[in-house]
Amino acid sequence: MIDYYTVILRKSADYWVSLCLENGLVGQGNTPEQSIDKLKQAIESFSEVYESESDVYLSPLSINELHEFLTLEDAEPSDTSAAYTNFLNICYR
């Protein structure tokens, strides 16, 4: 497992979604913190499987997948306040 992961945090219509750029895993919650906690759980679970199985594939997110995540199809065109995206790093020690 690496020491940190790059994460994009996005406000959707009714919830927050966090996306890890290094592996494409996501977390979802009612708050940004809840979303990040769910993502951390997903990363930890994936890491356990990745280390124990020889046929698990790991790949960074493609630019097309990133574009799809950042496209805010649920926001009204005139309502830019509904769209919020933040980049951050989650550190592991």
C-alpha positions, 0 to 999 in steps of 0.5 A: 500500500502506498503512503498517500492517495490522491482523491477528488471529492464531489458534491452530488445531488444528495450526497458526497462522492470521493474518487481515488485517482490511483485505483478508481475506487469510490466512497459515498456518504452524507458528508465529505468526511463520511465519503472519505471514510468509506473510501478509506475502507474500500482502499483497505479492503482492496489492498488486502485482496490485492496483496493476497491474490495474484490475478487482481488488476490495479490501474490508475484512473483513465482520463475518460473515467475522470471526465465522466466523474467530473461531468455534473449531469445532475446539476442544472446549467444555471445552478453552478453553486450545486457543483463542488469539486475538491482535490485532496490527498489521504495520507496513510501511516 
